[in-house]
Amino acid sequence: MKIRNQWPVLPIVAGLASGLLTGCGTESGDSAGDGSNVVVGMSDDVLATDPASGYDPGSWLLFNNVFQSLLSFPKGATEPQPEAAESCTFTDTQTTVYKCTLKDGLKFSNGDELTSEDVKFSFDRMLKINDPDGPAIMFPMLDKVETPDDKTVVFRLNTADATFPSKIASGAGSIVAHGQYDADGLRKDGKAVGSGPYQLDSFDDGQAVFSVNESYKGTAKVSNTGVTLKFFDGDQTALKQAIQNGDVDIAYRGLTAGDIADTEKADDGTGVEVVEGSSAEVQHLVFNMDDPVAGKLGVRKAIAHLLDREALIKNVYQGTATPLYSIIPAGIAGHNTAFFDTYGARPSKAKAQAALRKEGITGKVKLTLWSTPSRYGPATDQELNAIAGQLNASGLFDADVKSVSFGQYEKDIAAGKYGVYVKGWVPDYPDADNFTAPFFGKGNVLSNNYDNGTITGSLIPRTAALTNRAATDKEFGELQDIVADELPVLPVWQAKQYAVVRDGVYGLEYCLDASTVFRFWELSKDA
């Protein structure tokens, strides 16, 4: 996915296994909750209410609850299942023709019927608008959408893509009412008309209010009367106070590592508790392959040999992340430990020095690490300063850190001004393809001028064509090994996932899994 708005000081995105969750709010059943309104607080903003534009965690949270997709990810599952569709299947062996049949009786929240015309309109509109902050980037393979009748949709792809079902099951597959949206432009009134389990009643800078959509027909069974989503605009202190004071029932995204640690250490009786899980959110150092310093393989290898991930996680993130040793995170099929195998877990000055000398470098390497706390959170500066300290402590580098606003950061990266910079990634769907295809080759989202013909010409196309995803492990292993050897990026950490929840709130474990879908309908609370 395009790099989303996230706060790595507390990496909170969908977890990989709800069975790993512990703590308050993780019991669910017929007796839990009374259908009350649930209040959720997060420090992320919702940047868009129009699915043709939003490509950030807050916006997709809204999309996944207000709009339907043809397919969806059931709680705890990593394989998409029918939602607005009655059935979907590839009709050819090349995985280039995908056919879906809609359920009967589908309606939007305003009462309009949902037909194949709306599905085609939604995809055609997204691709035509091609908003730079939208999900159209996910569908370069989509050639055209056909509607043989009101209930049938046929997607014709220009290249094989076995992950297409997962892509349309994500927020990018949101279906909008064709009579309520402009085919040529984005909706800018802060309103939304979808067919999902909730309707958006109001939306402003402070909060979004959702009520149950009585017209909804799908797989979700709603356990509350509505959800209020309060925005804290990066104010972690205010979010912490809100959960402690009972102003919100759940703090979903944005508490600091210190806040989590304090909550875990607090005596019983506080009325709040930490829910912990794992996550597929990752963070990398990215190297500009055309940079006169970072473009040298010996410099990149020296950095890889000196990076102490364990120290970063302990001292900066207070244990709220885990070391990452490949571009595909643990818990995602196809993951290996290529960077661990190549560079080890412990820093080695001797190996770093040898890599520099092989490059012909004998003096200190002057290097700037670029950061942007306005998108990745204040701990990002702290992390980059810690990495610079690790490099300098070896005596092999003279590294410093510069931090800029996100808007300037993105412009400068696109212009090739930075040699080393940080990027985070939150997956669109739980498949190794989403951690590889967007990162490599011409036009990659990392903008680091890296291209490897074996990866782009062979490995990615071959893995994309295989409907048996388990059969891709060999190719994805080879891909990860190439990246570890050539070092266009250096994986740093993989998020754990944390939320803080008040007593008497239930169903949260069904909102935190590998699909990255936060399911409002699973939440309930005592009166």
N, C-alpha and C positions, 0 to 999 in steps of 0.2 A: 504494500500500500504506500501511497504517497506519505511522507513522514507526517504523522499526525501530531496534534497538540497533546503533549503529555508532560507529566511532572515526575522525572525519574527519582526525585527524593523519596517518593513512595510509589514504586511502580505498581499501579493497580489497573490491570486489564483482565480480560477473561482468563481464568485459570485453566490448567490442563486436565485436572481431575478433581471432580467435586468430592471424591472419596478422601482427598487429602485435607479437606476443610475441617476445622475444629472450632469449638467455642459457641457462644451464644448466637441464637438465630439460625442454627443449622438443624433444627428439628422441624419436621413438617409432617402434616397428616390432616385427616378430616376434622380433627378437633381444634386445630391451630387457627387462631385468628377469628374475627367476627365480621370481616368484610369492611373494616374501617379504611379510611384514606391513609396512605403511607407517604411519609415525607422523606425524600432522599436528597442529600447535599453532596455537591462535588465542586472541586475548584476549576475543572474544565468548563469552558463555555460551549454552548451549542451555536456553532457558527452559521448554520443554515437550517431552514425548515423545508427546503426544496431539495429532493433527492438528486437532482441533476447537478447540484453544486456541492453539497456537504461531503467531505472526505476526512472527517476527524472523529474521535471517539464520542464526543458529545452529540454531534449531529446523527451519527449512526445509532446511538442509543435511542434518539427520538424516532428515527426511521423504523427501527426494528419493532417498535411498539405501536406506531400509528399506521404504517403501511404494511401490506402483505407482499411477499414475493411468491413466485411459483412454487419454490421449495423453501424449506427452512431447516435449521438444525435443532432437532429435539434436545431436551435437556440431557446433558451428559454424553451426547453423540457427536461424532466427527464426520458422519456421512449424512448428506442432506436427504430429507424425506419430503413427500408432497405436502404443500400448504394450501395455496390458492389452486394448485393443480390437483386433479384427481390422480394423474399419472404423468410421468415424463420418462423418455428413453431415447438413447441414440438409435437411429433407424438404419445406420450403416456401420460397417466394420471399421471405417476410417475415422470415426468419431468427429465427423464434420456436419452431420445433420441431426439436430436434437428437436424432438417433438414432444409437446405437452398438451394435455387435454384438461380443460378447466373443470372445477366442481360446478354443480348446479347451484343456482340461487345466490351467487356472490353479489354483494352490494357494497358501495362506498358509504361512508358515514352520513353523507347528505341524501342517501336513498337512491342514487343513480346505480343502475346495474353495471357490474364489471364484466366485460366481455374481452375477447381476444383483441378487439380494436384498442382497448386501453393498454394492453400489454405491449402491442406493437408501438403504439404512440409513446409509451414511456421509454422504450429503448431507442427508438428513432430520435426522440426529442433529446435525450441525454447525449447521444453521439453528435447530433447536429449542433447543439449548444457548445459542446466540448469545453466546458468551463475549466479553466486551469486549476481551480480548487475543487473539482468534481471527480467522479469515478469513471469517466469515459476512458481514461487511460488504461483501465482494466480490460477493455474489449477491442483490442486491435484485430482480433480474430473474427469478429462478428461482421459478416458480409451483408446479410439482410434478414429481415423478419417477415414471415408470410403468415397470412390468416385465412386458411381455406374456408373456415366457417366461424361462427361466433364463439365456439368453444375450443378451437384448435389453433395452436401457435407452433410455427416451425422456424427454428433458428438455423440458418445456413452459415457455416463457418468457412473462412478461406484457408485455415490451417487446422490440423487436428488438435483438439484440446479436450482431454479427458477430465480436466478440472472445471470445465464450463458449468456443470451443475452446481459446484460449490460457489462459483462466482455469482451466479444468479440467485443463490440462496442467501447471499450477503445483503447488506444495506444497499449495495449497488443495483440490486434487482428489484427495488421498490416500485410498485405499480401505482401510478397516479391516474386520476379521473381525467379523461381527455377533454371533457367539457369545462374543466376547472383550471387548466394550465395552458399557457401560451406555448405553442410548438417551437417558437423561435427565441424565447427569452425566459429568464428566471422569474419566479414568483418572489416578490419582495415585500409582501404585506404581513409577513410573519405568521401566516395561516397555512393550514395543510388539510387536504382532503384525501384520506386513504381508506382502506378497507381492513385495517388491522384491528386488534382487540381494544385499542384505545383511540379516542379522538382528542385532538388538541383544542382545548377550550380557550386558552390564552397563552401568550408568550411575550415576555419583555426582558429587559436586562437583568432583572432580579430573579425571575422564576418562570417555569412553564407548568401549566396546570392541565392534567389529563383526566378525562372521565371515561367510563366504560362505553365502548361503541356497541350499541344494541343491535346494529346491523351486521356485526361480525359473524362470519361463518368460517371456522378453521379449527386447528388442532389445540389452540390455547384454551385453558379453562381458568377464568379470572377469579382470584381469591380476595379481591378488595373492591372498594367502591370507586377507587381512583388513586392517582399518584400525583404528588406535587414535587417537582424537581427544582431545588433551590441552587442558584449559582453563587459561588463565592469568589469568582474572578481571580483565582490564584492566592486568595487570602487564607493561608493555611491556619493561622491563629484563630480567625473567625470561625472556620469550619470546625476546629477542635472545640471551641467554646460552644458551638451550636449543638454538637452531639452530646457534650457533657451536660448542658442545660436542658436537653430534651426538646430543643427547637427543631431538630431533625431526628428521624428514627435510624437512619443509616448514613454514615459518611463513606461514600463509595470511592471517590478518587481525590487524592491531594493532600493527605496528612503527611507530615515529615516522618522520617525514620525515628527521630527522637520521640515524637508524639506516640508512635506505635509502641516503642520500647517502654515509655512511661505508662501507657495504658496496660500493657502486659504485666508490668510490675505492681500495678495498683492493687490494693487490698480488695477482697470481695465486698460487694455491697455498693459499688459505685454505680451500678445500673447499666454499665457499658462493658463490652468485651470485644476482643479482637478476633476476627475471622481470618484465617490464613489459608492460602492455597498457592499453587505454582502458576506460572504464566508463560505465555509465548512472546511477551514483549522483550526486545533485545536492544542493546546499544553497542555501536561500533566506533572505533576511530577509523576515519576514512582518509586515504592517501591520494592526492592528486598526482597521477602518474606522469603528468607533464611538468611537474614542479622541478626546478633545478636541484633541490635537496631531497624532498620526499619521493621524487621520481627515481631515486637510486635504490636498487634492491637491497644493497648492503645497509643503508640507513634504516629501511623498513624492518629488515631482519634484526638489526641491533635493538630497535624499539621493542620488537616482539620478544626478544630474549631478556629485556629488562623490565617488562611490565609485570607488576606484582598485583594480580587481581585480588588475591585473598586480603591483602592489606587495604586495598580500596574499599572492599565490601565491609571490612571490619571497621575501618576508621571513618569512612565517609557515609556509608549506607547502613551501618550498624546491623549488619546481617539481613537486611531486607532484600537482598539479591543473591545470586549464586554466580560463580565464575562461568564464563562462556568460552568454550574452546572450539567452536565451529560456527559457521554462518547459519546452519539449521539448528535450532535450539533443541535441548533435551525434551523428550515427550512427543516430538513430531517424528513420524515415520521417516526413515532415511538419515537421521542424525548420526554423525560419528564424532570423534574427538581429534580431528586432523591437526588442530593447533597445539593441543596437548602433546600429541605424538611427535610433532615436528620441533616444538620449542620448549616443551616441558612445563611444569607447573611452578617451578622456582626460578627466580631471576638468576641469570648467569652473566657476569661481567666479562668473563673470559670468552664466552661464545659471541657476545655482542661485539667485543673488541676484534675478534677474528673476522666477523662479518664486515666490519668497517675497513679493516686492513685489506681484505680481499677486494674491496671496492677502491682501494688506493687512498683511503682516508686515514690520516695519522693524527690530525689535530681535533679539537673539540668541534662537534657539529652544532652550528647555531640553528635553532629551530623555534618556530612559534606554533603553539597549539591554539586553535580558535574555538571559542565557546559561545553559546547564546542562552543565557538563563531565562530570557523572556519566553522561550518555547519549551525548553527542557528542564526548567526549574533552577533555583539558586544553588542546589548541591552540584550542578554540573560544573560551575566555576570551581567549586571546591575539589571536585574530582579531577578536573584538568590540571589544577595547580598541584595536586598530589602526584599525578603522573609526571608532570614536569620535574617535581622534586625527586622522583625515582630515577629519572634519566640523568639529572644533574649529579645525584649522589654517586653515580658510577664514575664520574670524572670524564665521561666520553661525550657529554652533551652540554650545551649552554642553551637551555630551553626556557622559554617564558610563555605566558598565557595572555591572550587578548580576548575580550568579551564584547560583543556588539548586540544590538537589537536584532530580532529575528528577520525583519524585513531587509535590513542591510546585509545580514548574514547570507540569506538566500541569493541576493543579487551578486554578492562577491564570490560565492561559490560558483554560480553560473558563469561568472566572468573569469574564473580560473585564478583568483587572487590568493587563495589559501592553499598551503601545502598539506596541512594536517587539520582535520576538523571532526567534530562529533556529529553523529546521526543516530537517531532512535527509530525503531520500527515496531509498529503494532500490526499484526497480521489481519488481512481481510478474511481469510479462511484457513483452517488448520491443515495445510498441506505443504510439503517441502517446496513445491513450486512457488509458493508465495514468498519464500525467503531467498529465492535464487533468480527466477526469471526477471523480476523488476530491478535487480542489482547489477546485471552484467550486460555488456554490449552497448551499442550506440544508443544514446538517449536514455541511459539508465538513470534512475532516480537519485543516485549518489553523485552524479555529475563529476566523476573523477577521471574521465578519459581512459577508462579501462575497457579493453576489448580482447577477448580470447576466442579464437575461431572454433576451437574444440567445444567450448561451452555453448556459444551461441549457434554454431552451425550443426552440432551433433547432439550434445547431451541434453540441452533444454528441449529441442524438438522431439527427441526420442522419449523423454520422460512425459512430455505433454500428451503424447499419443496413446499411452498405456492406461487402459481403464482399470487394470489390476494394479493399484498403487503400490502394493507390496513388491511388485516386480521391478520397481524403479530404484530399489535400494543400491544396486551396483552402480548405476549411472550417477546417482546423487552422491555416492561415496567418492567416485572419481572426481566429480565436480568440486567437492569440498577439499579434496587433496590438492587439486590444482590451485585453488584459492589460497590455501595455506602455504603453498610453495611460492606463488607469485605475489602474494600479499597486497592486493589492492585495498583491502580492509583488514582491520584487526579487531575481532570480537572481544568485547570487554566483559559485559555481564548480561545475565538473563534474569528478568524480574521474578521475584516472588509476588504474591498478590495479597493485599490486605484490605479489609474493610472493618470499620468499627460499627457495631450495632447495639442498640438498646435492648434491654430485657423485654420479652413479650413480642418480639418481631420474628417472623418465621419465613421460611422458604428461600433464604438468601443463597443456600447451597445450590439451588437450581438456577441461579443467575450468574454463576461463576464457573465457566468451563471453556474448553478449547475453541468454541465457536465465536467467542467474543460477543455473544448476545446477552445483554442484561435484560432479563425477562420480567417486566413489571408485574405480569399476571401471576407470577409465583409468590409474590410478597403478600403477607397478611400480618395483622397484629391484634393483640388483645385490646379490648375496649379500655 
